[in-house]
Amino acid sequence: VAHQIEVLSLVQSLSHARGLGVVVVLHDVNMAARFCDHIIALHSGKIIANGPPDDILTTEALKSIYGLDMHIIQHPASGHPVAIPT
């Protein structure tokens, strides 16, 4: 996890500093919410959610993506949304 955070932080910093678009594939929705400006969620090969993390990390959207009920909280330090399976 430490290396993943280090790499994603570096990619995010470089992307913002140089005005670059970056495409990453993540299966951890919380890492995506923390490091991505925009999320495209797929289910069975089809786009079912598309937008900023605050729009994607909702109980309704995550239920359609993962088929699980999830509780959403705001990270106390960064303020980004965090999904917790219920």
PDB file as gemmi writes it, atoms N, CA and C in Angstrom:
CRYST1    1.000    1.000    1.000  90.00  90.00  90.00 P 1                      
ATOM      1  N   VAL A   1       0.829  -1.192   0.000  1.00  0.00           N  
ATOM      2  CA  VAL A   1       0.000   0.000   0.000  1.00  0.00           C  
ATOM      3  C   VAL A   1       0.871   1.251   0.000  1.00  0.00           C  
ATOM      4  N   ALA A   2       1.968   1.223   0.741  1.00  0.00           N  
ATOM      5  CA  ALA A   2       2.842   2.396   0.802  1.00  0.00           C  
ATOM      6  C   ALA A   2       3.382   2.761  -0.576  1.00  0.00           C  
ATOM      7  N   HIS A   3       3.790   1.753  -1.354  1.00  0.00           N  
ATOM      8  CA  HIS A   3       4.307   2.020  -2.699  1.00  0.00           C  
ATOM      9  C   HIS A   3       3.198   2.533  -3.614  1.00  0.00           C  
ATOM     10  N   GLN A   4       2.011   1.984  -3.469  1.00  0.00           N  
ATOM     11  CA  GLN A   4       0.885   2.431  -4.288  1.00  0.00           C  
ATOM     12  C   GLN A   4       0.591   3.907  -4.007  1.00  0.00           C  
ATOM     13  N   ILE A   5       0.576   4.298  -2.753  1.00  0.00           N  
ATOM     14  CA  ILE A   5       0.332   5.697  -2.400  1.00  0.00           C  
ATOM     15  C   ILE A   5       1.452   6.583  -2.931  1.00  0.00           C  
ATOM     16  N   GLU A   6       2.678   6.124  -2.806  1.00  0.00           N  
ATOM     17  CA  GLU A   6       3.821   6.894  -3.297  1.00  0.00           C  
ATOM     18  C   GLU A   6       3.732   7.101  -4.811  1.00  0.00           C  
ATOM     19  N   VAL A   7       3.452   6.046  -5.546  1.00  0.00           N  
ATOM     20  CA  VAL A   7       3.374   6.139  -7.012  1.00  0.00           C  
ATOM     21  C   VAL A   7       2.189   7.003  -7.436  1.00  0.00           C  
ATOM     22  N   LEU A   8       1.022   6.778  -6.844  1.00  0.00           N  
ATOM     23  CA  LEU A   8      -0.156   7.564  -7.219  1.00  0.00           C  
ATOM     24  C   LEU A   8       0.015   9.038  -6.861  1.00  0.00           C  
ATOM     25  N   SER A   9       0.663   9.329  -5.748  1.00  0.00           N  
ATOM     26  CA  SER A   9       0.947  10.723  -5.375  1.00  0.00           C  
ATOM     27  C   SER A   9       1.862  11.383  -6.401  1.00  0.00           C  
ATOM     28  N   LEU A  10       2.881  10.657  -6.823  1.00  0.00           N  
ATOM     29  CA  LEU A  10       3.807  11.179  -7.819  1.00  0.00           C  
ATOM     30  C   LEU A  10       3.100  11.427  -9.149  1.00  0.00           C  
ATOM     31  N   VAL A  11       2.316  10.470  -9.595  1.00  0.00           N  
ATOM     32  CA  VAL A  11       1.584  10.619 -10.858  1.00  0.00           C  
ATOM     33  C   VAL A  11       0.626  11.807 -10.778  1.00  0.00           C  
ATOM     34  N   GLN A  12      -0.078  11.941  -9.664  1.00  0.00           N  
ATOM     35  CA  GLN A  12      -1.011  13.055  -9.493  1.00  0.00           C  
ATOM     36  C   GLN A  12      -0.271  14.397  -9.519  1.00  0.00           C  
ATOM     37  N   SER A  13       0.841  14.484  -8.817  1.00  0.00           N  
ATOM     38  CA  SER A  13       1.628  15.723  -8.780  1.00  0.00           C  
ATOM     39  C   SER A  13       2.142  16.103 -10.162  1.00  0.00           C  
ATOM     40  N   LEU A  14       2.703  15.134 -10.862  1.00  0.00           N  
ATOM     41  CA  LEU A  14       3.215  15.402 -12.211  1.00  0.00           C  
ATOM     42  C   LEU A  14       2.094  15.789 -13.166  1.00  0.00           C  
ATOM     43  N   SER A  15       0.974  15.113 -13.059  1.00  0.00           N  
ATOM     44  CA  SER A  15      -0.170  15.413 -13.918  1.00  0.00           C  
ATOM     45  C   SER A  15      -0.638  16.851 -13.723  1.00  0.00           C  
ATOM     46  N   HIS A  16      -0.791  17.249 -12.475  1.00  0.00           N  
ATOM     47  CA  HIS A  16      -1.253  18.611 -12.198  1.00  0.00           C  
ATOM     48  C   HIS A  16      -0.198  19.650 -12.564  1.00  0.00           C  
ATOM     49  N   ALA A  17       1.060  19.378 -12.259  1.00  0.00           N  
ATOM     50  CA  ALA A  17       2.133  20.336 -12.531  1.00  0.00           C  
ATOM     51  C   ALA A  17       2.347  20.562 -14.023  1.00  0.00           C  
ATOM     52  N   ARG A  18       2.189  19.511 -14.804  1.00  0.00           N  
ATOM     53  CA  ARG A  18       2.467  19.604 -16.240  1.00  0.00           C  
ATOM     54  C   ARG A  18       1.215  19.669 -17.100  1.00  0.00           C  
ATOM     55  N   GLY A  19       0.057  19.649 -16.476  1.00  0.00           N  
ATOM     56  CA  GLY A  19      -1.197  19.726 -17.224  1.00  0.00           C  
ATOM     57  C   GLY A  19      -1.445  18.510 -18.090  1.00  0.00           C  
ATOM     58  N   LEU A  20      -1.052  17.347 -17.612  1.00  0.00           N  
ATOM     59  CA  LEU A  20      -1.187  16.114 -18.379  1.00  0.00           C  
ATOM     60  C   LEU A  20      -2.424  15.336 -17.966  1.00  0.00           C  
ATOM     61  N   GLY A  21      -3.012  14.658 -18.919  1.00  0.00           N  
ATOM     62  CA  GLY A  21      -4.067  13.702 -18.618  1.00  0.00           C  
ATOM     63  C   GLY A  21      -3.446  12.335 -18.413  1.00  0.00           C  
ATOM     64  N   VAL A  22      -3.916  11.619 -17.422  1.00  0.00           N  
ATOM     65  CA  VAL A  22      -3.381  10.297 -17.099  1.00  0.00           C  
ATOM     66  C   VAL A  22      -4.548   9.334 -16.946  1.00  0.00           C  
ATOM     67  N   VAL A  23      -4.410   8.146 -17.510  1.00  0.00           N  
ATOM     68  CA  VAL A  23      -5.414   7.101 -17.344  1.00  0.00           C  
ATOM     69  C   VAL A  23      -4.792   6.001 -16.492  1.00  0.00           C  
ATOM     70  N   VAL A  24      -5.467   5.649 -15.400  1.00  0.00           N  
ATOM     71  CA  VAL A  24      -5.021   4.545 -14.552  1.00  0.00           C  
ATOM     72  C   VAL A  24      -6.194   3.595 -14.348  1.00  0.00           C  
ATOM     73  N   VAL A  25      -5.878   2.346 -14.129  1.00  0.00           N  
ATOM     74  CA  VAL A  25      -6.902   1.348 -13.821  1.00  0.00           C  
ATOM     75  C   VAL A  25      -6.699   0.931 -12.372  1.00  0.00           C  
ATOM     76  N   LEU A  26      -7.718   1.178 -11.562  1.00  0.00           N  
ATOM     77  CA  LEU A  26      -7.672   0.827 -10.144  1.00  0.00           C  
ATOM     78  C   LEU A  26      -8.915   0.027  -9.794  1.00  0.00           C  
ATOM     79  N   HIS A  27      -8.752  -0.937  -8.934  1.00  0.00           N  
ATOM     80  CA  HIS A  27      -9.898  -1.699  -8.444  1.00  0.00           C  
ATOM     81  C   HIS A  27     -10.262  -1.275  -7.029  1.00  0.00           C  
ATOM     82  N   ASP A  28      -9.460  -0.407  -6.438  1.00  0.00           N  
ATOM     83  CA  ASP A  28      -9.715   0.112  -5.099  1.00  0.00           C  
ATOM     84  C   ASP A  28     -10.382   1.479  -5.230  1.00  0.00           C  
ATOM     85  N   VAL A  29     -11.680   1.520  -4.971  1.00  0.00           N  
ATOM     86  CA  VAL A  29     -12.444   2.752  -5.155  1.00  0.00           C  
ATOM     87  C   VAL A  29     -11.951   3.863  -4.232  1.00  0.00           C  
ATOM     88  N   ASN A  30     -11.428   3.519  -3.065  1.00  0.00           N  
ATOM     89  CA  ASN A  30     -10.932   4.547  -2.155  1.00  0.00           C  
ATOM     90  C   ASN A  30      -9.638   5.178  -2.661  1.00  0.00           C  
ATOM     91  N   MET A  31      -8.776   4.391  -3.279  1.00  0.00           N  
ATOM     92  CA  MET A  31      -7.572   4.961  -3.895  1.00  0.00           C  
ATOM     93  C   MET A  31      -7.970   5.843  -5.079  1.00  0.00           C  
ATOM     94  N   ALA A  32      -8.933   5.400  -5.855  1.00  0.00           N  
ATOM     95  CA  ALA A  32      -9.405   6.210  -6.979  1.00  0.00           C  
ATOM     96  C   ALA A  32      -9.962   7.540  -6.480  1.00  0.00           C  
ATOM     97  N   ALA A  33     -10.762   7.498  -5.414  1.00  0.00           N  
ATOM     98  CA  ALA A  33     -11.344   8.730  -4.873  1.00  0.00           C  
ATOM     99  C   ALA A  33     -10.267   9.669  -4.334  1.00  0.00           C  
ATOM    100  N   ARG A  34      -9.227   9.095  -3.788  1.00  0.00           N  
ATOM    101  CA  ARG A  34      -8.160   9.907  -3.198  1.00  0.00           C  
ATOM    102  C   ARG A  34      -7.274  10.571  -4.242  1.00  0.00           C  
ATOM    103  N   PHE A  35      -6.990   9.871  -5.348  1.00  0.00           N  
ATOM    104  CA  PHE A  35      -5.986  10.361  -6.283  1.00  0.00           C  
ATOM    105  C   PHE A  35      -6.516  10.790  -7.648  1.00  0.00           C  
ATOM    106  N   CYS A  36      -7.740  10.463  -7.982  1.00  0.00           N  
ATOM    107  CA  CYS A  36      -8.249  10.754  -9.324  1.00  0.00           C  
ATOM    108  C   CYS A  36      -9.189  11.953  -9.309  1.00  0.00           C  
ATOM    109  N   ASP A  37      -9.096  12.767 -10.353  1.00  0.00           N  
ATOM    110  CA  ASP A  37     -10.001  13.902 -10.507  1.00  0.00           C  
ATOM    111  C   ASP A  37     -11.319  13.472 -11.137  1.00  0.00           C  
ATOM    112  N   HIS A  38     -11.284  12.359 -11.854  1.00  0.00           N  
ATOM    113  CA  HIS A  38     -12.451  11.874 -12.595  1.00  0.00           C  
ATOM    114  C   HIS A  38     -12.417  10.346 -12.568  1.00  0.00           C  
ATOM    115  N   ILE A  39     -13.571   9.742 -12.361  1.00  0.00           N  
ATOM    116  CA  ILE A  39     -13.657   8.282 -12.301  1.00  0.00           C  
ATOM    117  C   ILE A  39     -14.664   7.796 -13.334  1.00  0.00           C  
ATOM    118  N   ILE A  40     -14.285   6.757 -14.053  1.00  0.00           N  
ATOM    119  CA  ILE A  40     -15.206   6.044 -14.941  1.00  0.00           C  
ATOM    120  C   ILE A  40     -15.317   4.634 -14.389  1.00  0.00           C  
ATOM    121  N   ALA A  41     -16.514   4.252 -13.977  1.00  0.00           N  
ATOM    122  CA  ALA A  41     -16.730   2.928 -13.385  1.00  0.00           C  
ATOM    123  C   ALA A  41     -17.398   2.016 -14.399  1.00  0.00           C  
ATOM    124  N   LEU A  42     -16.852   0.816 -14.520  1.00  0.00           N  
ATOM    125  CA  LEU A  42     -17.378  -0.178 -15.450  1.00  0.00           C  
ATOM    126  C   LEU A  42     -18.003  -1.335 -14.687  1.00  0.00           C  
ATOM    127  N   HIS A  43     -19.010  -1.923 -15.294  1.00  0.00           N  
ATOM    128  CA  HIS A  43     -19.593  -3.169 -14.784  1.00  0.00           C  
ATOM    129  C   HIS A  43     -19.957  -4.009 -15.996  1.00  0.00           C  
ATOM    130  N   SER A  44     -19.424  -5.203 -16.074  1.00  0.00           N  
ATOM    131  CA  SER A  44     -19.638  -6.095 -17.220  1.00  0.00           C  
ATOM    132  C   SER A  44     -19.267  -5.410 -18.530  1.00  0.00           C  
ATOM    133  N   GLY A  45     -18.175  -4.623 -18.496  1.00  0.00           N  
ATOM    134  CA  GLY A  45     -17.669  -3.983 -19.702  1.00  0.00           C  
ATOM    135  C   GLY A  45     -18.411  -2.744 -20.145  1.00  0.00           C  
ATOM    136  N   LYS A  46     -19.372  -2.278 -19.359  1.00  0.00           N  
ATOM    137  CA  LYS A  46     -20.147  -1.087 -19.727  1.00  0.00           C  
ATOM    138  C   LYS A  46     -19.938   0.010 -18.688  1.00  0.00           C  
ATOM    139  N   ILE A  47     -19.888   1.257 -19.170  1.00  0.00           N  
ATOM    140  CA  ILE A  47     -19.773   2.397 -18.264  1.00  0.00           C  
ATOM    141  C   ILE A  47     -21.097   2.564 -17.530  1.00  0.00           C  
ATOM    142  N   ILE A  48     -21.025   2.528 -16.199  1.00  0.00           N  
ATOM    143  CA  ILE A  48     -22.256   2.728 -15.427  1.00  0.00           C  
ATOM    144  C   ILE A  48     -22.180   3.952 -14.517  1.00  0.00           C  
ATOM    145  N   ALA A  49     -21.002   4.550 -14.395  1.00  0.00           N  
ATOM    146  CA  ALA A  49     -20.856   5.786 -13.634  1.00  0.00           C  
ATOM    147  C   ALA A  49     -19.663   6.541 -14.192  1.00  0.00           C  
ATOM    148  N   ASN A  50     -19.787   7.871 -14.237  1.00  0.00           N  
ATOM    149  CA  ASN A  50     -18.781   8.681 -14.893  1.00  0.00           C  
ATOM    150  C   ASN A  50     -18.831  10.072 -14.274  1.00  0.00           C  
ATOM    151  N   GLY A  51     -17.754  10.484 -13.601  1.00  0.00           N  
ATOM    152  CA  GLY A  51     -17.751  11.815 -13.016  1.00  0.00           C  
ATOM    153  C   GLY A  51     -16.698  11.970 -11.944  1.00  0.00           C  
ATOM    154  N   PRO A  52     -16.747  13.099 -11.224  1.00  0.00           N  
ATOM    155  CA  PRO A  52     -15.793  13.319 -10.139  1.00  0.00           C  
ATOM    156  C   PRO A  52     -16.054  12.362  -8.982  1.00  0.00           C  
ATOM    157  N   PRO A  53     -15.047  12.117  -8.151  1.00  0.00           N  
ATOM    158  CA  PRO A  53     -15.212  11.165  -7.050  1.00  0.00           C  
ATOM    159  C   PRO A  53     -16.428  11.423  -6.166  1.00  0.00           C  
ATOM    160  N   ASP A  54     -16.737  12.677  -5.873  1.00  0.00           N  
ATOM    161  CA  ASP A  54     -17.896  12.970  -5.030  1.00  0.00           C  
ATOM    162  C   ASP A  54     -19.204  12.507  -5.661  1.00  0.00           C  
ATOM    163  N   ASP A  55     -19.257  12.465  -6.992  1.00  0.00           N  
ATOM    164  CA  ASP A  55     -20.463  11.987  -7.680  1.00  0.00           C  
ATOM    165  C   ASP A  55     -20.508  10.467  -7.762  1.00  0.00           C  
ATOM    166  N   ILE A  56     -19.358   9.829  -7.818  1.00  0.00           N  
ATOM    167  CA  ILE A  56     -19.290   8.374  -7.966  1.00  0.00           C  
ATOM    168  C   ILE A  56     -19.397   7.672  -6.618  1.00  0.00           C  
ATOM    169  N   LEU A  57     -18.791   8.235  -5.597  1.00  0.00           N  
ATOM    170  CA  LEU A  57     -18.834   7.591  -4.282  1.00  0.00           C  
ATOM    171  C   LEU A  57     -20.102   7.990  -3.537  1.00  0.00           C  
ATOM    172  N   THR A  58     -21.199   7.439  -4.021  1.00  0.00           N  
ATOM    173  CA  THR A  58     -22.491   7.556  -3.349  1.00  0.00           C  
ATOM    174  C   THR A  58     -22.975   6.140  -3.092  1.00  0.00           C  
ATOM    175  N   THR A  59     -23.858   5.983  -2.130  1.00  0.00           N  
ATOM    176  CA  THR A  59     -24.350   4.639  -1.825  1.00  0.00           C  
ATOM    177  C   THR A  59     -25.031   4.017  -3.038  1.00  0.00           C  
ATOM    178  N   GLU A  60     -25.789   4.825  -3.778  1.00  0.00           N  
ATOM    179  CA  GLU A  60     -26.507   4.306  -4.944  1.00  0.00           C  
ATOM    180  C   GLU A  60     -25.552   3.872  -6.053  1.00  0.00           C  
ATOM    181  N   ALA A  61     -24.584   4.729  -6.379  1.00  0.00           N  
ATOM    182  CA  ALA A  61     -23.644   4.400  -7.456  1.00  0.00           C  
ATOM    183  C   ALA A  61     -22.802   3.181  -7.100  1.00  0.00           C  
ATOM    184  N   LEU A  62     -22.322   3.115  -5.869  1.00  0.00           N  
ATOM    185  CA  LEU A  62     -21.484   1.984  -5.471  1.00  0.00           C  
ATOM    186  C   LEU A  62     -22.267   0.683  -5.417  1.00  0.00           C  
ATOM    187  N   LYS A  63     -23.537   0.755  -5.078  1.00  0.00           N  
ATOM    188  CA  LYS A  63     -24.385  -0.449  -5.095  1.00  0.00           C  
ATOM    189  C   LYS A  63     -24.496  -0.969  -6.528  1.00  0.00           C  
ATOM    190  N   SER A  64     -24.653  -0.065  -7.497  1.00  0.00           N  
ATOM    191  CA  SER A  64     -24.769  -0.510  -8.889  1.00  0.00           C  
ATOM    192  C   SER A  64     -23.439  -1.023  -9.435  1.00  0.00           C  
ATOM    193  N   ILE A  65     -22.329  -0.500  -8.939  1.00  0.00           N  
ATOM    194  CA  ILE A  65     -21.013  -0.931  -9.407  1.00  0.00           C  
ATOM    195  C   ILE A  65     -20.612  -2.265  -8.784  1.00  0.00           C  
ATOM    196  N   TYR A  66     -20.719  -2.360  -7.464  1.00  0.00           N  
ATOM    197  CA  TYR A  66     -20.196  -3.518  -6.728  1.00  0.00           C  
ATOM    198  C   TYR A  66     -21.256  -4.504  -6.258  1.00  0.00           C  
ATOM    199  N   GLY A  67     -22.527  -4.090  -6.296  1.00  0.00           N  
ATOM    200  CA  GLY A  67     -23.584  -4.960  -5.795  1.00  0.00           C  
ATOM    201  C   GLY A  67     -23.560  -5.096  -4.282  1.00  0.00           C  
ATOM    202  N   LEU A  68     -22.954  -4.119  -3.612  1.00  0.00           N  
ATOM    203  CA  LEU A  68     -22.843  -4.126  -2.152  1.00  0.00           C  
ATOM    204  C   LEU A  68     -23.380  -2.821  -1.582  1.00  0.00           C  
ATOM    205  N   ASP A  69     -23.941  -2.908  -0.393  1.00  0.00           N  
ATOM    206  CA  ASP A  69     -24.289  -1.691   0.327  1.00  0.00           C  
ATOM    207  C   ASP A  69     -23.015  -1.133   0.940  1.00  0.00           C  
ATOM    208  N   MET A  70     -22.810   0.164   0.766  1.00  0.00           N  
ATOM    209  CA  MET A  70     -21.627   0.810   1.323  1.00  0.00           C  
ATOM    210  C   MET A  70     -22.036   2.094   2.026  1.00  0.00           C  
ATOM    211  N   HIS A  71     -21.311   2.394   3.078  1.00  0.00           N  
ATOM    212  CA  HIS A  71     -21.493   3.633   3.817  1.00  0.00           C  
ATOM    213  C   HIS A  71     -20.387   4.578   3.361  1.00  0.00           C  
ATOM    214  N   ILE A  72     -20.701   5.843   3.147  1.00  0.00           N  
ATOM    215  CA  ILE A  72     -19.716   6.820   2.693  1.00  0.00           C  
ATOM    216  C   ILE A  72     -19.437   7.795   3.829  1.00  0.00           C  
ATOM    217  N   ILE A  73     -18.149   7.994   4.121  1.00  0.00           N  
ATOM    218  CA  ILE A  73     -17.736   9.004   5.094  1.00  0.00           C  
ATOM    219  C   ILE A  73     -16.733   9.933   4.421  1.00  0.00           C  
ATOM    220  N   GLN A  74     -16.491  11.070   5.019  1.00  0.00           N  
ATOM    221  CA  GLN A  74     -15.467  11.989   4.533  1.00  0.00           C  
ATOM    222  C   GLN A  74     -14.192  11.741   5.330  1.00  0.00           C  
ATOM    223  N   HIS A  75     -13.074  11.589   4.638  1.00  0.00           N  
ATOM    224  CA  HIS A  75     -11.795  11.382   5.312  1.00  0.00           C  
ATOM    225  C   HIS A  75     -11.511  12.612   6.180  1.00  0.00           C  
ATOM    226  N   PRO A  76     -11.179  12.422   7.449  1.00  0.00           N  
ATOM    227  CA  PRO A  76     -11.019  13.572   8.347  1.00  0.00           C  
ATOM    228  C   PRO A  76      -9.878  14.520   7.975  1.00  0.00           C  
ATOM    229  N   ALA A  77      -8.833  14.023   7.345  1.00  0.00           N  
ATOM    230  CA  ALA A  77      -7.699  14.882   6.997  1.00  0.00           C  
ATOM    231  C   ALA A  77      -7.838  15.504   5.613  1.00  0.00           C  
ATOM    232  N   SER A  78      -8.201  14.702   4.622  1.00  0.00           N  
ATOM    233  CA  SER A  78      -8.220  15.192   3.238  1.00  0.00           C  
ATOM    234  C   SER A  78      -9.599  15.631   2.770  1.00  0.00           C  
ATOM    235  N   GLY A  79     -10.648  15.108   3.398  1.00  0.00           N  
ATOM    236  CA  GLY A  79     -12.008  15.449   2.989  1.00  0.00           C  
ATOM    237  C   GLY A  79     -12.539  14.632   1.834  1.00  0.00           C  
ATOM    238  N   HIS A  80     -11.709  13.769   1.230  1.00  0.00           N  
ATOM    239  CA  HIS A  80     -12.211  12.968   0.110  1.00  0.00           C  
ATOM    240  C   HIS A  80     -13.142  11.872   0.638  1.00  0.00           C  
ATOM    241  N   PRO A  81     -14.060  11.421  -0.205  1.00  0.00           N  
ATOM    242  CA  PRO A  81     -14.996  10.385   0.245  1.00  0.00           C  
ATOM    243  C   PRO A  81     -14.300   9.036   0.412  1.00  0.00           C  
ATOM    244  N   VAL A  82     -14.773   8.276   1.392  1.00  0.00           N  
ATOM    245  CA  VAL A  82     -14.249   6.939   1.672  1.00  0.00           C  
ATOM    246  C   VAL A  82     -15.435   5.993   1.753  1.00  0.00           C  
ATOM    247  N   ALA A  83     -15.364   4.886   1.011  1.00  0.00           N  
ATOM    248  CA  ALA A  83     -16.439   3.888   1.002  1.00  0.00           C  
ATOM    249  C   ALA A  83     -16.094   2.755   1.953  1.00  0.00           C  
ATOM    250  N   ILE A  84     -17.079   2.392   2.777  1.00  0.00           N  
ATOM    251  CA  ILE A  84     -16.906   1.294   3.725  1.00  0.00           C  
ATOM    252  C   ILE A  84     -18.047   0.310   3.505  1.00  0.00           C  
ATOM    253  N   PRO A  85     -17.740  -0.937   3.133  1.00  0.00           N  
ATOM    254  CA  PRO A  85     -18.815  -1.928   2.962  1.00  0.00           C  
ATOM    255  C   PRO A  85     -19.568  -2.122   4.278  1.00  0.00           C  
ATOM    256  N   THR A  86     -20.892  -2.258   4.168  1.00  0.00           N  
ATOM    257  CA  THR A  86     -21.698  -2.460   5.385  1.00  0.00           C  
ATOM    258  C   THR A  86     -22.082  -3.909   5.541  1.00  0.00           C  
TER     259      THR A  86                                                      
END                                                                             
